[in-house]
Amino acid sequence: MNYLVSWYGQNICVGLLNKEGAEEEANLAHNLFKSHNNTYLFHGALNFKSTKEFWRFLILKEYLPKLMDNLGCNRKKRKELLQDSFVKVREVKENNVNFQNFMQQVSQSNNCYDIGVIPNTWDETSSGEPA
């Protein structure tokens, strides 16, 4: 997965650039950190409180499936699994995470968004006046 990180006020917003697995990552982030997913940006954009929380998300994303595959393992094995997850996250951090302040660009754009349509509920007479 490729990530694009931007400051967003006091929080950060992480854009999910790959469509594959984006929905699962959004669900995991919401379940772990109550993170909100903005679906109108990229293939989703997750809000985190800090970069530290984002790194924790990446570590847990790698660690939890490994832990589930090794249920009942001893403490030493869990430590090895966690260390392997740290190594993988370092690789992801170096190769697949970019920093760009895209939220500032989004907030400064003049895009108009439809928030809903109010249907015309009255009948018009032949003169164009409401009945």
MODELLER restraints for C-alpha pairs under 7 A, 6 or more apart:
rsr = mdl.restraints
at = mdl.atoms
rsr.add(forms.Gaussian(group=physical.xy_distance, feature=features.Distance(at['CA:1:A'], at['CA:18:A']), mean=5.76, stdev=0.5))
rsr.add(forms.Gaussian(group=physical.xy_distance, feature=features.Distance(at['CA:1:A'], at['CA:96:A']), mean=6.91, stdev=0.5))
rsr.add(forms.Gaussian(group=physical.xy_distance, feature=features.Distance(at['CA:2:A'], at['CA:16:A']), mean=6.36, stdev=0.5))
rsr.add(forms.Gaussian(group=physical.xy_distance, feature=features.Distance(at['CA:2:A'], at['CA:17:A']), mean=5.35, stdev=0.5))
rsr.add(forms.Gaussian(group=physical.xy_distance, feature=features.Distance(at['CA:2:A'], at['CA:18:A']), mean=6.13, stdev=0.5))
rsr.add(forms.Gaussian(group=physical.xy_distance, feature=features.Distance(at['CA:2:A'], at['CA:96:A']), mean=4.76, stdev=0.5))
rsr.add(forms.Gaussian(group=physical.xy_distance, feature=features.Distance(at['CA:2:A'], at['CA:97:A']), mean=6.07, stdev=0.5))
rsr.add(forms.Gaussian(group=physical.xy_distance, feature=features.Distance(at['CA:3:A'], at['CA:14:A']), mean=6.25, stdev=0.5))
rsr.add(forms.Gaussian(group=physical.xy_distance, feature=features.Distance(at['CA:3:A'], at['CA:15:A']), mean=5.56, stdev=0.5))
rsr.add(forms.Gaussian(group=physical.xy_distance, feature=features.Distance(at['CA:3:A'], at['CA:16:A']), mean=5.20, stdev=0.5))
rsr.add(forms.Gaussian(group=physical.xy_distance, feature=features.Distance(at['CA:3:A'], at['CA:17:A']), mean=5.88, stdev=0.5))
rsr.add(forms.Gaussian(group=physical.xy_distance, feature=features.Distance(at['CA:3:A'], at['CA:96:A']), mean=6.15, stdev=0.5))
rsr.add(forms.Gaussian(group=physical.xy_distance, feature=features.Distance(at['CA:3:A'], at['CA:97:A']), mean=4.82, stdev=0.5))
rsr.add(forms.Gaussian(group=physical.xy_distance, feature=features.Distance(at['CA:3:A'], at['CA:98:A']), mean=6.34, stdev=0.5))
rsr.add(forms.Gaussian(group=physical.xy_distance, feature=features.Distance(at['CA:4:A'], at['CA:14:A']), mean=5.48, stdev=0.5))
rsr.add(forms.Gaussian(group=physical.xy_distance, feature=features.Distance(at['CA:4:A'], at['CA:15:A']), mean=4.85, stdev=0.5))
rsr.add(forms.Gaussian(group=physical.xy_distance, feature=features.Distance(at['CA:4:A'], at['CA:16:A']), mean=6.80, stdev=0.5))
rsr.add(forms.Gaussian(group=physical.xy_distance, feature=features.Distance(at['CA:4:A'], at['CA:97:A']), mean=5.91, stdev=0.5))
rsr.add(forms.Gaussian(group=physical.xy_distance, feature=features.Distance(at['CA:4:A'], at['CA:98:A']), mean=4.95, stdev=0.5))
rsr.add(forms.Gaussian(group=physical.xy_distance, feature=features.Distance(at['CA:4:A'], at['CA:99:A']), mean=5.69, stdev=0.5))
rsr.add(forms.Gaussian(group=physical.xy_distance, feature=features.Distance(at['CA:4:A'], at['CA:100:A']), mean=6.57, stdev=0.5))
rsr.add(forms.Gaussian(group=physical.xy_distance, feature=features.Distance(at['CA:5:A'], at['CA:12:A']), mean=6.82, stdev=0.5))
rsr.add(forms.Gaussian(group=physical.xy_distance, feature=features.Distance(at['CA:5:A'], at['CA:13:A']), mean=5.87, stdev=0.5))
rsr.add(forms.Gaussian(group=physical.xy_distance, feature=features.Distance(at['CA:5:A'], at['CA:14:A']), mean=4.49, stdev=0.5))
rsr.add(forms.Gaussian(group=physical.xy_distance, feature=features.Distance(at['CA:5:A'], at['CA:15:A']), mean=6.32, stdev=0.5))
rsr.add(forms.Gaussian(group=physical.xy_distance, feature=features.Distance(at['CA:5:A'], at['CA:98:A']), mean=6.13, stdev=0.5))
rsr.add(forms.Gaussian(group=physical.xy_distance, feature=features.Distance(at['CA:5:A'], at['CA:99:A']), mean=4.73, stdev=0.5))
rsr.add(forms.Gaussian(group=physical.xy_distance, feature=features.Distance(at['CA:5:A'], at['CA:100:A']), mean=6.06, stdev=0.5))
rsr.add(forms.Gaussian(group=physical.xy_distance, feature=features.Distance(at['CA:6:A'], at['CA:12:A']), mean=5.58, stdev=0.5))
rsr.add(forms.Gaussian(group=physical.xy_distance, feature=features.Distance(at['CA:6:A'], at['CA:13:A']), mean=5.24, stdev=0.5))
rsr.add(forms.Gaussian(group=physical.xy_distance, feature=features.Distance(at['CA:6:A'], at['CA:14:A']), mean=6.35, stdev=0.5))
rsr.add(forms.Gaussian(group=physical.xy_distance, feature=features.Distance(at['CA:6:A'], at['CA:99:A']), mean=6.06, stdev=0.5))
rsr.add(forms.Gaussian(group=physical.xy_distance, feature=features.Distance(at['CA:6:A'], at['CA:100:A']), mean=5.43, stdev=0.5))
rsr.add(forms.Gaussian(group=physical.xy_distance, feature=features.Distance(at['CA:6:A'], at['CA:101:A']), mean=4.52, stdev=0.5))
rsr.add(forms.Gaussian(group=physical.xy_distance, feature=features.Distance(at['CA:6:A'], at['CA:102:A']), mean=5.89, stdev=0.5))
rsr.add(forms.Gaussian(group=physical.xy_distance, feature=features.Distance(at['CA:6:A'], at['CA:103:A']), mean=6.20, stdev=0.5))
rsr.add(forms.Gaussian(group=physical.xy_distance, feature=features.Distance(at['CA:7:A'], at['CA:13:A']), mean=6.20, stdev=0.5))
rsr.add(forms.Gaussian(group=physical.xy_distance, feature=features.Distance(at['CA:7:A'], at['CA:101:A']), mean=6.15, stdev=0.5))
rsr.add(forms.Gaussian(group=physical.xy_distance, feature=features.Distance(at['CA:7:A'], at['CA:103:A']), mean=7.00, stdev=0.5))
rsr.add(forms.Gaussian(group=physical.xy_distance, feature=features.Distance(at['CA:8:A'], at['CA:103:A']), mean=6.20, stdev=0.5))
rsr.add(forms.Gaussian(group=physical.xy_distance, feature=features.Distance(at['CA:11:A'], at['CA:47:A']), mean=6.92, stdev=0.5))
rsr.add(forms.Gaussian(group=physical.xy_distance, feature=features.Distance(at['CA:11:A'], at['CA:48:A']), mean=5.90, stdev=0.5))
rsr.add(forms.Gaussian(group=physical.xy_distance, feature=features.Distance(at['CA:11:A'], at['CA:49:A']), mean=4.58, stdev=0.5))
rsr.add(forms.Gaussian(group=physical.xy_distance, feature=features.Distance(at['CA:11:A'], at['CA:50:A']), mean=5.69, stdev=0.5))
rsr.add(forms.Gaussian(group=physical.xy_distance, feature=features.Distance(at['CA:12:A'], at['CA:47:A']), mean=5.80, stdev=0.5))
rsr.add(forms.Gaussian(group=physical.xy_distance, feature=features.Distance(at['CA:12:A'], at['CA:48:A']), mean=5.39, stdev=0.5))
rsr.add(forms.Gaussian(group=physical.xy_distance, feature=features.Distance(at['CA:12:A'], at['CA:49:A']), mean=6.23, stdev=0.5))
rsr.add(forms.Gaussian(group=physical.xy_distance, feature=features.Distance(at['CA:12:A'], at['CA:50:A']), mean=5.93, stdev=0.5))
rsr.add(forms.Gaussian(group=physical.xy_distance, feature=features.Distance(at['CA:12:A'], at['CA:51:A']), mean=6.95, stdev=0.5))
rsr.add(forms.Gaussian(group=physical.xy_distance, feature=features.Distance(at['CA:13:A'], at['CA:45:A']), mean=6.19, stdev=0.5))
rsr.add(forms.Gaussian(group=physical.xy_distance, feature=features.Distance(at['CA:13:A'], at['CA:46:A']), mean=5.51, stdev=0.5))
rsr.add(forms.Gaussian(group=physical.xy_distance, feature=features.Distance(at['CA:13:A'], at['CA:47:A']), mean=4.52, stdev=0.5))
rsr.add(forms.Gaussian(group=physical.xy_distance, feature=features.Distance(at['CA:13:A'], at['CA:48:A']), mean=6.31, stdev=0.5))
rsr.add(forms.Gaussian(group=physical.xy_distance, feature=features.Distance(at['CA:14:A'], at['CA:45:A']), mean=5.24, stdev=0.5))
rsr.add(forms.Gaussian(group=physical.xy_distance, feature=features.Distance(at['CA:14:A'], at['CA:46:A']), mean=5.04, stdev=0.5))
rsr.add(forms.Gaussian(group=physical.xy_distance, feature=features.Distance(at['CA:14:A'], at['CA:47:A']), mean=6.35, stdev=0.5))
rsr.add(forms.Gaussian(group=physical.xy_distance, feature=features.Distance(at['CA:15:A'], at['CA:42:A']), mean=6.21, stdev=0.5))
rsr.add(forms.Gaussian(group=physical.xy_distance, feature=features.Distance(at['CA:15:A'], at['CA:44:A']), mean=6.06, stdev=0.5))
rsr.add(forms.Gaussian(group=physical.xy_distance, feature=features.Distance(at['CA:15:A'], at['CA:45:A']), mean=4.20, stdev=0.5))
rsr.add(forms.Gaussian(group=physical.xy_distance, feature=features.Distance(at['CA:15:A'], at['CA:46:A']), mean=6.46, stdev=0.5))
rsr.add(forms.Gaussian(group=physical.xy_distance, feature=features.Distance(at['CA:16:A'], at['CA:22:A']), mean=6.40, stdev=0.5))
rsr.add(forms.Gaussian(group=physical.xy_distance, feature=features.Distance(at['CA:16:A'], at['CA:42:A']), mean=6.16, stdev=0.5))
rsr.add(forms.Gaussian(group=physical.xy_distance, feature=features.Distance(at['CA:16:A'], at['CA:43:A']), mean=5.49, stdev=0.5))
rsr.add(forms.Gaussian(group=physical.xy_distance, feature=features.Distance(at['CA:16:A'], at['CA:44:A']), mean=5.37, stdev=0.5))
rsr.add(forms.Gaussian(group=physical.xy_distance, feature=features.Distance(at['CA:16:A'], at['CA:45:A']), mean=5.79, stdev=0.5))
rsr.add(forms.Gaussian(group=physical.xy_distance, feature=features.Distance(at['CA:17:A'], at['CA:42:A']), mean=5.90, stdev=0.5))
rsr.add(forms.Gaussian(group=physical.xy_distance, feature=features.Distance(at['CA:17:A'], at['CA:43:A']), mean=6.04, stdev=0.5))
rsr.add(forms.Gaussian(group=physical.xy_distance, feature=features.Distance(at['CA:18:A'], at['CA:43:A']), mean=6.66, stdev=0.5))
rsr.add(forms.Gaussian(group=physical.xy_distance, feature=features.Distance(at['CA:19:A'], at['CA:43:A']), mean=5.56, stdev=0.5))
rsr.add(forms.Gaussian(group=physical.xy_distance, feature=features.Distance(at['CA:22:A'], at['CA:43:A']), mean=6.40, stdev=0.5))
rsr.add(forms.Gaussian(group=physical.xy_distance, feature=features.Distance(at['CA:22:A'], at['CA:44:A']), mean=6.76, stdev=0.5))
rsr.add(forms.Gaussian(group=physical.xy_distance, feature=features.Distance(at['CA:26:A'], at['CA:37:A']), mean=6.21, stdev=0.5))
rsr.add(forms.Gaussian(group=physical.xy_distance, feature=features.Distance(at['CA:26:A'], at['CA:46:A']), mean=6.78, stdev=0.5))
rsr.add(forms.Gaussian(group=physical.xy_distance, feature=features.Distance(at['CA:29:A'], at['CA:35:A']), mean=5.54, stdev=0.5))
rsr.add(forms.Gaussian(group=physical.xy_distance, feature=features.Distance(at['CA:29:A'], at['CA:57:A']), mean=6.74, stdev=0.5))
rsr.add(forms.Gaussian(group=physical.xy_distance, feature=features.Distance(at['CA:30:A'], at['CA:36:A']), mean=6.40, stdev=0.5))
rsr.add(forms.Gaussian(group=physical.xy_distance, feature=features.Distance(at['CA:35:A'], at['CA:46:A']), mean=6.32, stdev=0.5))
rsr.add(forms.Gaussian(group=physical.xy_distance, feature=features.Distance(at['CA:35:A'], at['CA:47:A']), mean=5.53, stdev=0.5))
rsr.add(forms.Gaussian(group=physical.xy_distance, feature=features.Distance(at['CA:35:A'], at['CA:48:A']), mean=6.11, stdev=0.5))
rsr.add(forms.Gaussian(group=physical.xy_distance, feature=features.Distance(at['CA:36:A'], at['CA:46:A']), mean=5.80, stdev=0.5))
rsr.add(forms.Gaussian(group=physical.xy_distance, feature=features.Distance(at['CA:36:A'], at['CA:47:A']), mean=5.52, stdev=0.5))
rsr.add(forms.Gaussian(group=physical.xy_distance, feature=features.Distance(at['CA:37:A'], at['CA:44:A']), mean=6.04, stdev=0.5))
rsr.add(forms.Gaussian(group=physical.xy_distance, feature=features.Distance(at['CA:37:A'], at['CA:45:A']), mean=5.41, stdev=0.5))
rsr.add(forms.Gaussian(group=physical.xy_distance, feature=features.Distance(at['CA:37:A'], at['CA:46:A']), mean=4.68, stdev=0.5))
rsr.add(forms.Gaussian(group=physical.xy_distance, feature=features.Distance(at['CA:37:A'], at['CA:47:A']), mean=6.64, stdev=0.5))
rsr.add(forms.Gaussian(group=physical.xy_distance, feature=features.Distance(at['CA:38:A'], at['CA:44:A']), mean=5.48, stdev=0.5))
rsr.add(forms.Gaussian(group=physical.xy_distance, feature=features.Distance(at['CA:38:A'], at['CA:45:A']), mean=4.87, stdev=0.5))
rsr.add(forms.Gaussian(group=physical.xy_distance, feature=features.Distance(at['CA:38:A'], at['CA:46:A']), mean=6.41, stdev=0.5))
rsr.add(forms.Gaussian(group=physical.xy_distance, feature=features.Distance(at['CA:39:A'], at['CA:45:A']), mean=6.43, stdev=0.5))
rsr.add(forms.Gaussian(group=physical.xy_distance, feature=features.Distance(at['CA:48:A'], at['CA:54:A']), mean=6.30, stdev=0.5))
rsr.add(forms.Gaussian(group=physical.xy_distance, feature=features.Distance(at['CA:58:A'], at['CA:89:A']), mean=6.34, stdev=0.5))
rsr.add(forms.Gaussian(group=physical.xy_distance, feature=features.Distance(at['CA:59:A'], at['CA:85:A']), mean=5.94, stdev=0.5))
rsr.add(forms.Gaussian(group=physical.xy_distance, feature=features.Distance(at['CA:59:A'], at['CA:86:A']), mean=6.29, stdev=0.5))
rsr.add(forms.Gaussian(group=physical.xy_distance, feature=features.Distance(at['CA:59:A'], at['CA:89:A']), mean=6.12, stdev=0.5))
rsr.add(forms.Gaussian(group=physical.xy_distance, feature=features.Distance(at['CA:62:A'], at['CA:85:A']), mean=5.47, stdev=0.5))
rsr.add(forms.Gaussian(group=physical.xy_distance, feature=features.Distance(at['CA:63:A'], at['CA:81:A']), mean=6.73, stdev=0.5))
rsr.add(forms.Gaussian(group=physical.xy_distance, feature=features.Distance(at['CA:63:A'], at['CA:82:A']), mean=6.00, stdev=0.5))
rsr.add(forms.Gaussian(group=physical.xy_distance, feature=features.Distance(at['CA:63:A'], at['CA:85:A']), mean=5.52, stdev=0.5))
rsr.add(forms.Gaussian(group=physical.xy_distance, feature=features.Distance(at['CA:66:A'], at['CA:81:A']), mean=6.75, stdev=0.5))
rsr.add(forms.Gaussian(group=physical.xy_distance, feature=features.Distance(at['CA:122:A'], at['CA:130:A']), mean=6.34, stdev=0.5))
rsr.add(forms.Gaussian(group=physical.xy_distance, feature=features.Distance(at['CA:122:A'], at['CA:131:A']), mean=6.96, stdev=0.5))
rsr.add(forms.Gaussian(group=physical.xy_distance, feature=features.Distance(at['CA:123:A'], at['CA:130:A']), mean=5.98, stdev=0.5))
rsr.add(forms.Gaussian(group=physical.xy_distance, feature=features.Distance(at['CA:123:A'], at['CA:131:A']), mean=5.70, stdev=0.5))
rsr.add(forms.Gaussian(group=physical.xy_distance, feature=features.Distance(at['CA:124:A'], at['CA:130:A']), mean=4.62, stdev=0.5))
rsr.add(forms.Gaussian(group=physical.xy_distance, feature=features.Distance(at['CA:124:A'], at['CA:131:A']), mean=5.61, stdev=0.5))
rsr.add(forms.Gaussian(group=physical.xy_distance, feature=features.Distance(at['CA:125:A'], at['CA:131:A']), mean=5.94, stdev=0.5))
